[in-house]
Amino acid sequence: MLLLASLLLSTLVSFATAKTVTYDWDVTWVTASPDGFERPVIGINGEWPVPILELDKGDHVVVNLNNKLGNQSTSIHWHGITQYGTNTMDGSSGATQCPIPPGSSFTYDFTINQAGTFWYHSHTQGQYPDGLRGMIIVHDSDAPYANQYDEEITISLSDWYHGQMPDLIYNYQSVTNENNGGNEPIPDSMLVNDGINTQIKVQPGKTYLMHIVNVGNWAGQAIIIDGHNLTVVEVDGVYVDAAEVGSKDIRVATGQRWTFLMDTKDNADRNFAIWVGMDVNMLLPPPGYNPNTTAYLVYDEDKPLPPALEFYEFDFFDDMTLTPSDHMPLLGPVDHQIVMNTGWTSINGIQRAIINETTYLTQKVPSLYSALTLSQNYTSNPLVYGQVSPHILKSGSVVEIILNNDNPTHNNLHPWHLHGHTFQAIQRSDPGTGHFSNLTNLPAIPMRRDTVMANNNAHLVVRFRADNPGIWLWHCHVEWHVEAGLSATMIESPDKLGDLQIPADHTQVCKDYGMKYQGNAAGNTANPLNLNGSVTTVPKENHG
């Protein structure tokens, strides 16, 4: 009885501290020069960088978004927020909503029942690298490390381009670029907290909880904080048993979040360099290219800043060795295995990414809206969703994805992200080891996160339980590759979507944009198996 009373009191306290947080956002153009080059960026309420959201677990979040860009559509995806029961708020244009056109408004309304480090970004037409991306920190007084630090630090890492994304995508997804090798545009610079020569102020004799997020477009980032030890305590909103980084280096893939405990020195005798470098193994840059930048851990502003660090070899900390604090055991047995062979091919003279020989193409109806407007006789038929690489998942099933990343014509690392879930990463082979053949040395308690790097010419195996009905994207988090079609769609328990309704302002946005919101991928409501008119070809024009 005493235990029951304690649990009830804990629940009541959590409920009492939860609150409704409302944001009124005008998405606007702003002029900024984070690296000294002035250019238009996408801001919120006339300001850039966009705000860091500080929330508490259990908060009810309402975001009233008005698109005042004038010349681009938009959306917001809440990266890492599982949106259990609120799939319509996931923010993925073409999957869970229509793009929000200029002059239209859209309300995101959901409750955050998670804690840790997350971020938000546009999920429309490769837009977020133009600036519409920010961090989310969700606090929890019951978190495993809640009483072990004095203050918090947030650090965002990002590659940065001087050109705007529509132009860059248009050129990247072009016949001309395919004829020249099909390579991605190389970043112009590297930002820390949306600036260069960034100074992060600390005090001696304190313990800091340091949140690091890669909000960039393409490159994984290596980060080294000179003279300081780091202890990993959370990745992607999953608390882990404390793990000392030691002499290893940290690699933060695009979309990933890492949180560390860091003890500062007991005096302010000197300042320290923070070295950040883009992963040249991903970029394959031209000779003379500088992929690095230096930020500073500043104890005393009156003392000189240290010289930049130089590194030429790395020994990365392996996140596969982390153990989630909840000690969730390995999921199994596997009910549904999905093998994905990724690669690249030329379609209509344009280089496209493919999964099992199919490139993802946004359809005329968002996949979620097809699931919500068709009868259950059809929602479990992958054909009705069109060319979005759909996979139907049964409620409660243990799903295993085997990803073979060994295409010889475009051999690169890829950070893979799953919406709506964290997954167990149970096997990642070393570079050069090729296709999956069998599972070896399965972890009893696998590492869990929502974004994981797949090595080049290698394979990756992840598992999750299908316990969150909805439409969830599984995609590479390099924005160039998303636009090239390196995505698949998990159609999870479509028969369990229940009373989920499309809000009226969401359907109005479809009308404003001119996009259908009922029926199959082609918008056919009379015969869902008739896909005439669905999108099946890659256009040669109008990319971006």
C-alpha positions as CSV (number, residue, x, y, z in Angstrom):
1,M,0.0,0.0,0.0
2,L,2.9,2.3,0.8
3,L,4.5,1.6,-2.6
4,L,1.2,2.3,-4.3
5,A,0.8,5.6,-2.5
6,S,4.4,6.6,-3.4
7,L,3.8,5.8,-7.1
8,L,0.5,7.8,-7.0
9,L,2.2,10.8,-5.4
10,S,5.0,10.7,-8.0
11,T,2.4,10.6,-10.8
12,L,0.5,13.5,-9.3
13,V,3.7,15.6,-8.9
14,S,4.6,15.0,-12.5
15,F,1.1,15.9,-13.6
16,A,1.2,19.0,-11.5
17,T,4.5,20.3,-12.9
18,A,3.4,19.6,-16.6
19,K,2.2,22.8,-18.3
20,T,1.0,24.0,-21.7
21,V,3.7,25.9,-23.6
22,T,2.5,28.0,-26.6
23,Y,4.7,29.4,-29.3
24,D,3.5,31.8,-31.9
25,W,6.0,31.6,-34.8
26,D,6.2,33.6,-38.0
27,V,8.7,31.8,-40.3
28,T,10.5,34.6,-42.0
29,W,13.6,35.5,-44.0
30,V,16.4,37.1,-42.1
31,T,19.8,38.4,-43.3
32,A,22.7,36.9,-41.4
33,S,26.5,36.3,-41.8
34,P,27.4,33.6,-39.3
35,D,30.8,33.0,-41.0
36,G,31.3,36.5,-42.4
37,F,29.4,35.9,-45.6
38,E,26.1,37.7,-45.6
39,R,23.1,35.7,-47.0
40,P,19.4,35.2,-46.5
41,V,18.5,32.6,-43.8
42,I,15.2,31.3,-42.5
43,G,14.4,32.5,-39.1
44,I,11.5,32.7,-36.6
45,N,9.8,36.0,-35.7
46,G,12.4,37.9,-37.6
47,E,15.4,36.5,-35.7
48,W,18.1,34.0,-36.4
49,P,19.5,31.8,-34.9
50,V,16.2,30.3,-34.0
51,P,15.3,29.7,-30.4
52,I,16.4,26.8,-28.2
53,L,13.3,25.3,-26.6
54,E,13.6,24.5,-22.9
55,L,10.8,22.2,-21.8
56,D,9.8,19.8,-19.1
57,K,8.8,16.2,-19.5
58,G,5.0,16.0,-19.7
59,D,4.6,19.5,-21.2
60,H,1.8,20.1,-23.7
61,V,3.3,22.0,-26.6
62,V,1.3,24.2,-29.0
63,V,3.1,25.8,-32.0
64,N,1.1,28.2,-34.1
65,L,3.2,28.5,-37.3
66,N,2.6,31.2,-39.9
67,N,4.5,30.9,-43.1
68,K,5.6,34.4,-44.1
69,L,8.5,33.4,-46.3
70,G,6.6,34.5,-49.4
71,N,8.4,32.2,-51.8
72,Q,8.8,28.8,-50.1
73,S,6.6,26.2,-48.4
74,T,7.7,24.8,-45.0
75,S,7.0,22.4,-42.1
76,I,8.5,21.5,-38.7
77,H,9.6,18.0,-37.7
78,W,10.3,17.4,-34.0
79,H,13.3,15.1,-34.4
80,G,13.3,12.4,-31.8
81,I,9.9,13.2,-30.4
82,T,8.0,9.9,-30.9
83,Q,4.5,11.6,-31.3
84,Y,2.7,8.6,-29.7
85,G,-0.9,9.1,-30.6
86,T,-0.2,12.4,-32.5
87,N,1.2,11.2,-35.8
88,T,-0.4,14.1,-37.6
89,M,2.1,16.4,-35.7
90,D,5.3,14.7,-37.0
91,G,5.9,17.4,-39.5
92,S,7.1,15.4,-42.5
93,S,5.8,16.9,-45.7
94,G,4.5,14.2,-48.1
95,A,4.4,11.6,-45.3
96,T,2.3,13.1,-42.5
97,Q,1.2,16.4,-43.8
98,C,1.1,18.7,-46.8
99,P,3.7,21.4,-47.1
100,I,2.6,24.7,-45.6
101,P,2.6,27.2,-48.5
102,P,3.4,31.0,-48.1
103,G,0.5,32.8,-46.4
104,S,-0.9,29.7,-44.7
105,S,-1.0,28.7,-41.0
106,F,-0.6,25.3,-39.3
107,T,-0.8,24.3,-35.6
108,Y,1.4,21.6,-34.1
109,D,-0.2,20.3,-30.8
110,F,1.4,17.4,-28.9
111,T,2.6,16.3,-25.5
112,I,6.3,15.5,-24.8
113,N,6.5,12.3,-22.7
114,Q,10.3,11.9,-23.1
115,A,13.3,13.7,-21.7
116,G,16.7,14.5,-23.0
117,T,18.1,16.2,-26.1
118,F,16.1,16.7,-29.3
119,W,15.9,19.2,-32.1
120,Y,13.4,20.6,-34.6
121,H,13.8,21.4,-38.3
122,S,12.0,21.9,-41.5
123,H,11.1,18.6,-43.3
124,T,10.1,20.1,-46.6
125,Q,12.1,20.1,-49.9
126,G,15.6,20.1,-48.3
127,Q,15.0,23.4,-46.6
128,Y,16.4,23.2,-43.1
129,P,20.1,23.8,-43.9
130,D,19.1,27.3,-44.8
131,G,18.6,28.0,-41.1
132,L,15.3,26.6,-40.0
133,R,16.6,24.2,-37.3
134,G,17.0,24.5,-33.5
135,M,17.7,22.5,-30.3
136,I,15.1,21.1,-27.8
137,I,16.1,20.3,-24.2
138,V,13.5,18.4,-22.2
139,H,14.2,18.4,-18.5
140,D,13.1,15.7,-16.0
141,S,13.7,16.0,-12.3
142,D,13.7,12.2,-12.2
143,A,16.4,11.7,-14.8
144,P,19.3,9.4,-13.8
145,Y,21.8,12.3,-13.7
146,A,19.5,15.1,-12.6
147,N,21.5,15.9,-9.4
148,Q,25.0,15.4,-10.7
149,Y,25.7,18.7,-12.4
150,D,25.7,22.4,-11.6
151,E,24.8,24.0,-15.0
152,E,24.0,23.0,-18.6
153,I,25.7,23.9,-21.9
154,T,24.2,23.5,-25.4
155,I,26.4,23.2,-28.5
156,S,25.2,22.9,-32.0
157,L,27.4,21.8,-34.9
158,S,26.7,22.5,-38.5
159,D,28.2,22.5,-41.9
160,W,27.2,25.7,-43.7
161,Y,26.6,26.8,-47.3
162,H,26.7,30.2,-48.9
163,G,24.3,29.2,-51.6
164,Q,20.6,28.6,-50.8
165,M,19.2,25.1,-50.8
166,P,16.7,25.4,-53.8
167,D,19.5,26.4,-56.1
168,L,21.9,23.8,-54.7
169,I,19.4,21.0,-54.9
170,Y,18.5,22.0,-58.5
171,N,22.1,21.7,-59.5
172,Y,22.7,18.5,-57.5
173,Q,19.7,16.7,-58.9
174,S,20.5,17.7,-62.5
175,V,21.7,15.9,-65.7
176,T,24.7,18.2,-65.8
177,N,25.8,17.2,-62.3
178,E,25.2,13.5,-63.1
179,N,27.4,13.9,-66.1
180,N,30.1,15.4,-63.9
181,G,30.1,12.6,-61.4
182,G,26.9,13.3,-59.4
183,N,28.7,14.6,-56.3
184,E,27.1,16.5,-53.5
185,P,27.9,20.3,-53.0
186,I,30.8,20.8,-50.6
187,P,30.1,23.0,-47.5
188,D,31.7,26.5,-47.5
189,S,32.3,26.5,-43.7
190,M,31.7,25.0,-40.3
191,L,29.7,26.6,-37.5
192,V,29.6,26.0,-33.8
193,N,26.5,27.5,-32.1
194,D,25.8,29.2,-35.5
195,G,29.0,31.1,-35.6
196,I,32.8,31.0,-35.9
197,N,35.4,31.4,-33.2
198,T,32.6,30.6,-30.7
199,Q,33.4,31.1,-27.0
200,I,31.7,28.9,-24.5
201,K,32.1,30.4,-21.0
202,V,32.6,28.1,-18.0
203,Q,33.6,28.5,-14.3
204,P,36.2,26.5,-12.5
205,G,35.3,23.7,-10.1
206,K,31.9,22.9,-11.6
207,T,30.2,20.0,-13.4
208,Y,28.4,20.7,-16.6
209,L,25.8,18.7,-18.5
210,M,26.8,19.3,-22.1
211,H,24.3,18.7,-24.9
212,I,25.8,18.5,-28.4
213,V,23.6,18.3,-31.5
214,N,24.6,18.0,-35.2
215,V,22.0,20.2,-36.9
216,G,23.9,20.2,-40.2
217,N,23.1,18.9,-43.7
218,W,25.7,16.4,-44.6
219,A,29.0,15.9,-42.7
220,G,29.5,14.0,-39.5
221,Q,31.4,16.1,-37.1
222,A,34.4,15.1,-34.9
223,I,34.7,17.1,-31.7
224,I,37.6,17.2,-29.2
225,I,37.6,19.4,-26.1
226,D,41.3,19.9,-25.1
227,G,42.3,18.9,-21.6
228,H,38.8,17.8,-20.4
229,N,37.3,14.4,-19.7
230,L,33.8,13.6,-21.0
231,T,31.4,11.0,-19.7
232,V,28.5,10.0,-21.9
233,V,25.1,10.0,-20.1
234,E,22.6,10.3,-22.9
235,V,22.2,9.8,-26.7
236,D,19.2,10.7,-28.7
237,G,16.9,11.0,-25.7
238,V,18.0,7.7,-24.2
239,Y,19.9,7.8,-20.9
240,V,22.8,5.4,-20.7
241,D,25.0,4.0,-18.0
242,A,27.9,6.5,-17.5
243,A,30.6,5.8,-20.0
244,E,34.0,7.5,-19.9
245,V,35.2,8.7,-23.3
246,G,38.8,8.7,-22.2
247,S,41.3,9.3,-25.1
248,K,38.7,8.5,-27.8
249,D,37.2,11.2,-30.1
250,I,33.5,11.8,-30.5
251,R,31.8,11.6,-33.9
252,V,28.4,13.3,-34.1
253,A,26.4,12.3,-37.2
254,T,23.8,14.6,-38.7
255,G,20.7,14.3,-36.6
256,Q,22.5,12.8,-33.6
257,R,22.6,14.1,-30.1
258,W,25.1,13.3,-27.4
259,T,25.1,14.5,-23.8
260,F,28.1,14.4,-21.5
261,L,29.0,15.3,-17.9
262,M,32.2,17.4,-17.9
263,D,34.1,18.6,-14.9
264,T,36.0,21.9,-15.3
265,K,39.4,22.6,-13.9
266,D,39.8,23.9,-10.3
267,N,41.3,27.2,-11.5
268,A,41.0,29.7,-14.3
269,D,44.6,29.8,-15.3
270,R,44.0,29.3,-19.0
271,N,41.4,28.8,-21.7
272,F,41.1,25.7,-23.8
273,A,40.5,24.9,-27.5
274,I,37.5,23.0,-28.8
275,W,38.4,21.3,-32.1
276,V,35.6,20.5,-34.5
277,G,36.1,18.9,-37.9
278,M,33.9,17.6,-40.7
279,D,34.4,14.0,-41.6
280,V,36.4,14.1,-44.8
281,N,35.7,10.4,-45.3
282,M,32.1,11.5,-46.1
283,L,33.0,14.7,-48.0
284,L,35.8,13.6,-50.3
285,P,36.9,17.3,-50.6
286,P,39.1,18.8,-53.2
287,P,42.8,19.5,-52.4
288,G,43.4,22.4,-50.0
289,Y,40.0,22.2,-48.5
290,N,39.8,23.1,-44.8
291,P,37.1,21.1,-43.0
292,N,38.0,22.3,-39.5
293,T,37.1,25.1,-37.1
294,T,38.0,26.0,-33.6
295,A,35.8,27.1,-30.7
296,Y,36.9,27.9,-27.2
297,L,36.2,26.9,-23.6
298,V,36.7,30.2,-21.9
299,Y,37.5,30.3,-18.1
300,D,38.8,33.9,-18.1
301,E,38.0,36.4,-20.9
302,D,41.0,38.4,-20.0
303,K,43.4,35.6,-20.8
304,P,44.5,34.8,-24.4
305,L,42.7,32.2,-26.5
306,P,44.8,29.1,-27.2
307,P,46.1,28.2,-30.7
308,A,44.0,26.0,-32.9
309,L,44.4,22.3,-32.5
310,E,45.6,20.1,-35.3
311,F,44.5,16.4,-35.8
312,Y,45.1,14.1,-38.7
313,E,43.9,10.8,-37.3
314,F,40.9,9.8,-35.2
315,D,40.0,7.0,-32.9
316,F,36.2,7.4,-32.5
317,F,34.3,6.3,-29.4
318,D,32.0,3.4,-30.4
319,D,28.4,4.3,-29.5
320,M,27.5,0.6,-30.0
321,T,29.2,-0.1,-26.7
322,L,26.7,2.1,-24.7
323,T,24.2,0.5,-22.3
324,P,20.8,2.2,-21.9
325,S,20.0,3.0,-18.3
326,D,16.7,1.1,-18.3
327,H,18.6,-2.1,-19.4
328,M,16.0,-3.0,-21.9
329,P,16.9,-6.5,-23.1
330,L,17.5,-7.5,-26.8
331,L,14.1,-7.7,-28.6
332,G,13.2,-11.0,-30.0
333,P,12.2,-13.3,-31.6
334,V,12.0,-11.3,-34.8
335,D,8.5,-11.3,-36.4
336,H,9.2,-9.2,-39.4
337,Q,12.6,-8.9,-41.1
338,I,13.2,-6.2,-43.8
339,V,16.3,-6.4,-45.9
340,M,17.3,-3.1,-47.6
341,N,19.9,-3.0,-50.2
342,T,20.8,0.6,-50.8
343,G,22.5,2.0,-53.9
344,W,22.5,4.7,-56.6
345,T,21.4,4.7,-60.2
346,S,20.7,7.1,-63.0
347,I,17.0,7.8,-63.7
348,N,16.2,10.1,-66.6
349,G,19.9,11.2,-66.5
350,I,19.7,12.2,-62.8
351,Q,21.5,10.4,-60.0
352,R,19.0,8.9,-57.6
353,A,19.3,6.9,-54.4
354,I,17.5,3.6,-54.3
355,I,16.4,1.0,-51.7
356,N,15.8,-2.4,-53.2
357,E,16.0,-0.8,-56.7
358,T,13.3,1.8,-55.9
359,T,13.8,5.6,-55.4
360,Y,11.4,7.4,-53.0
361,L,9.1,9.8,-54.7
362,T,6.6,12.1,-52.9
363,Q,3.1,11.2,-53.9
364,K,0.0,13.3,-54.5
365,V,-1.5,12.4,-51.1
366,P,0.5,12.3,-47.9
367,S,0.9,8.6,-46.8
368,L,-0.8,9.2,-43.4
369,Y,-3.8,10.8,-45.1
370,S,-4.1,7.8,-47.3
371,A,-4.1,5.5,-44.2
372,L,-6.7,7.7,-42.5
373,T,-9.1,8.1,-45.5
374,L,-9.1,4.7,-47.1
375,S,-11.1,1.8,-45.6
376,Q,-9.2,-0.8,-43.6
377,N,-9.7,-3.2,-46.5
378,Y,-6.9,-1.3,-48.2
379,T,-4.7,0.4,-45.7
380,S,-2.6,-2.8,-45.1
381,N,-1.9,-3.1,-48.9
382,P,1.4,-1.4,-49.7
383,L,0.3,-0.7,-53.2
384,V,-2.1,2.1,-52.2
385,Y,0.8,4.3,-50.9
386,G,2.7,4.4,-54.2
387,Q,6.4,4.7,-54.7
388,V,7.4,5.5,-51.1
389,S,9.1,2.2,-50.3
390,P,6.2,1.2,-48.0
391,H,6.5,-1.6,-45.4
392,I,3.4,-2.7,-43.5
393,L,4.1,-3.5,-39.9
394,K,1.7,-5.4,-37.6
395,S,0.9,-4.1,-34.2
396,G,3.3,-5.4,-31.5
397,S,5.6,-7.2,-33.9
398,V,9.4,-7.1,-33.4
399,V,10.8,-5.6,-36.6
400,E,14.4,-6.1,-37.8
401,I,15.9,-4.0,-40.5
402,I,19.1,-5.2,-42.2
403,L,20.7,-2.4,-44.1
404,N,23.3,-3.2,-46.7
405,N,25.3,-0.1,-47.5
406,D,27.9,-1.3,-50.0
407,N,27.1,0.2,-53.4
408,P,30.4,0.4,-55.3
409,T,29.5,3.5,-57.3
410,H,28.7,5.8,-54.4
411,N,30.5,4.3,-51.4
412,N,29.8,6.5,-48.4
413,L,28.8,6.6,-44.7
414,H,25.1,7.3,-44.1
415,P,23.3,8.4,-40.8
416,W,20.0,6.6,-40.7
417,H,17.1,8.0,-38.7
418,L,13.7,6.5,-37.8
419,H,10.7,8.7,-37.0
420,G,8.4,7.6,-34.2
421,H,10.8,5.3,-32.4
422,T,14.2,4.7,-30.8
423,F,15.6,1.4,-32.1
424,Q,18.1,-1.1,-30.8
425,A,21.3,-1.0,-32.9
426,I,22.4,-4.6,-32.6
427,Q,25.1,-5.0,-35.3
428,R,27.2,-2.5,-37.3
429,S,30.0,-4.0,-39.3
430,D,33.3,-2.3,-39.9
431,P,34.0,-0.4,-43.2
432,G,34.8,-2.8,-46.1
433,T,33.0,-5.8,-44.6
434,G,30.2,-5.8,-47.2
435,H,26.7,-7.4,-47.1
436,F,25.1,-8.9,-44.1
437,S,25.5,-12.7,-43.7
438,N,24.7,-13.5,-40.1
439,L,24.4,-12.1,-36.6
440,T,27.4,-12.5,-34.3
441,N,27.9,-11.7,-30.6
442,L,24.5,-10.3,-30.1
443,P,24.4,-7.8,-27.2
444,A,22.1,-8.7,-24.3
445,I,21.3,-5.1,-23.7
446,P,21.8,-3.2,-27.1
447,M,22.5,0.5,-27.5
448,R,19.3,2.4,-28.4
449,R,18.9,5.7,-30.2
450,D,17.0,7.1,-33.2
451,T,19.9,8.0,-35.5
452,V,22.9,5.8,-36.2
453,M,25.8,6.0,-38.7
454,A,26.1,3.1,-41.2
455,N,29.7,2.5,-42.3
456,N,30.7,2.5,-45.9
457,N,30.8,-0.8,-47.7
458,A,29.3,-2.4,-44.7
459,H,26.0,-3.4,-43.1
460,L,23.8,-2.3,-40.1
461,V,21.1,-4.2,-38.2
462,V,18.5,-2.6,-36.0
463,R,15.4,-3.7,-34.2
464,F,12.3,-2.1,-32.7
465,R,8.8,-3.0,-31.6
466,A,5.9,-1.8,-33.7
467,D,4.1,-0.2,-30.7
468,N,3.4,3.3,-32.2
469,P,0.7,3.2,-34.9
470,G,1.3,5.6,-37.6
471,I,3.3,6.5,-40.7
472,W,7.0,6.8,-39.9
473,L,9.9,7.6,-42.3
474,W,13.2,5.7,-42.2
475,H,15.8,7.7,-44.1
476,C,19.3,8.8,-44.4
477,H,19.7,12.1,-42.6
478,V,22.0,13.7,-45.3
479,E,19.6,16.2,-46.8
480,W,21.1,15.7,-50.3
481,H,20.3,12.0,-50.1
482,V,16.8,12.6,-48.8
483,E,16.1,14.8,-51.8
484,A,17.7,12.0,-54.0
485,G,15.2,9.4,-52.7
486,L,17.1,7.6,-49.9
487,S,14.0,7.0,-47.8
488,A,11.5,4.3,-46.9
489,T,8.1,4.4,-45.1
490,M,7.0,2.3,-42.2
491,I,3.2,1.9,-42.4
492,E,2.8,0.8,-38.8
493,S,-0.4,-0.8,-37.6
494,P,-2.7,1.1,-39.9
495,D,-5.7,-0.8,-38.5
496,K,-4.9,0.7,-35.1
497,L,-4.9,4.4,-36.0
498,G,-8.4,4.5,-34.4
499,D,-9.9,7.9,-34.0
500,L,-6.9,9.9,-35.2
501,Q,-8.4,12.8,-37.3
502,I,-6.8,15.2,-39.7
503,P,-7.2,18.7,-38.1
504,A,-9.2,21.2,-40.1
505,D,-6.2,23.6,-40.4
506,H,-4.1,20.7,-41.8
507,T,-6.6,20.0,-44.6
508,Q,-6.9,23.7,-45.3
509,V,-3.1,23.8,-45.8
510,C,-3.5,21.0,-48.4
511,K,-6.1,23.0,-50.2
512,D,-3.9,26.1,-50.1
513,Y,-1.0,24.2,-51.4
514,G,-3.0,22.4,-54.1
515,M,-2.3,18.9,-52.8
516,K,-4.9,16.1,-52.4
517,Y,-5.6,14.8,-48.9
518,Q,-7.9,11.8,-49.5
519,G,-7.5,8.5,-51.3
520,N,-4.5,6.5,-52.5
521,A,-1.2,7.9,-53.6
522,A,-2.9,9.2,-56.8
523,G,-5.8,10.7,-54.9
524,N,-8.2,8.0,-56.1
525,T,-11.0,7.5,-53.6
526,A,-13.2,5.3,-55.8
527,N,-10.8,2.6,-56.6
528,P,-7.8,2.5,-54.2
529,L,-5.9,-0.1,-56.3
530,N,-6.0,2.2,-59.3
531,L,-2.7,4.1,-59.1
532,N,-3.0,5.9,-62.4
533,G,-1.7,9.4,-61.8
534,S,0.6,8.5,-58.9
535,V,4.1,9.8,-59.1
536,T,6.4,7.2,-60.7
537,T,9.0,9.1,-62.6
538,V,11.8,11.5,-61.7
539,P,11.3,14.8,-63.4
540,K,14.2,16.4,-65.3
541,E,13.2,19.9,-64.3
542,N,12.1,21.8,-61.2
543,H,14.2,20.0,-58.7
544,G,14.3,22.2,-55.5
